[in-house]
Amino acid sequence: MTLGEIVENLPAHIVHKSSDFLQINIENVVASDLMSDVLVTDFENGFLVTSLASEQVIRTADIVGMRCVLLVNDKLPQSAMKELAEDEDITVLSTPLSMFEACVSLGTMLRIFQKERV
């Protein structure tokens, strides 16, 4: 599933678009507000869902190789977070959905897009 497909199918808007936005293929979703939990994940082509809107989220995403951060509950990033996302070239999206609703929607999309590609 590409980031473009996520934006088209999930009520989300782009806060910052990375330079490789159209080429990023998402295979795994991690949802957490505890960045220490995110740091122990080992997924490639990951997507981080959180309600935290601080630069620590971008630092954590960069360390574990997440290509995108989705802020839930219509949160917008702090200016320092947006600047760091631009520097690290990480896409940041925002959605009005709750974390639960976003995860259910993303899980459904992952299953649908994986079946279409088989």
N, C-alpha and C positions, 0 to 999 in steps of 0.2 A: 504494500500500500504506500503510495507516495504522499508527500506532504500536501501536494495539490489536491489529491483525492480527499484527504482529511479536511482541508479547508472547505471544499465543495460540499461535503456530506455532514459535517459537524457544524453547528452554529458557532463559528469561530472567526475572529478577524486577526490579521497579521499585524503584529507590533513591530517586528524586525524580520526581514527576509534575508537568509544567508545567501551567499553568492552561488551555492550549488542547490538551491531550493528545489528546482525541478528534477534534479537527479537523485535526491535522497529517497531511499526506499526504507520504510519503517517495518520492522519485523517483530519488535518487542516493545511493550509498554510497561513502565514502572510508575506507580502512583504512590507518593509519600510526601509528608511534610517534615519527615525526619531525614535530614541529609545524611546522617550517619548510616541509616538503612540503605540509602541509595548508593553510598560508597562501597558497599559490599556486593553490589550486583555485578554480574559479568555477562552482559549482553552486547552483541554488536547491533548496529542499526537501531538504537534505542530511542525512545520517546519518553520524556519525563512529564508527568502530570502532578501538579502541586498547587497549593493555595498560597505559598510563600512568594513574595514579590521583592526579594532582595538579591544583591549581587552574589551572595553565597550560593544561591541556586545555580547561577551560571558557572561559578567556579567548580561546583560539584559536577554539573553536567559535563564540563570540559574534562575533568579528571577521568570520569568513567566512559567518556566517548559518546554521550547522548547528543544527537544531532538537532533536537528540538525540545523546547520547554513549552508546555501548555499551562497557562494560568487559569484556574477555575474561579467560579463565583464572580465573574466580571472584573477581576483584579487587573490593574495595570501596573507595570513595573516601575520601580523607583528609577530616577534618572541614571543613577550609578549602575543599576542592573542593565538598563537599555544600552548604555555606553559600553559596558563590558561584553554584552552579547554581540555588539557590532565589532568590537576588537577581536573576540574569539570566533566570530563568524558562526554563531549559533542562532537558529530561528527561534523567535518567541511569538507564541500565539496566545490569545485570550478568548475565553468563552463564558457565557452567562450560566452555563450548566454547573451543577454541583460536581464534586469529585466523583461521587457514585454514578451520576448520570453520564458524565464524560467517559468513565471507564467502561460502562455497559455499552455505550455507543461505539467506542473504539474497539472493544472486543468483538462486537457484532461485525464491524467493518473489516477487521482483520480476518475473521472467518470467511466472510463473503469474498473478499479480494483474493485470499489464498485459494479458495475453491475455483474461482474464475481462472486463475493462472495455472491450474493443474490440468 
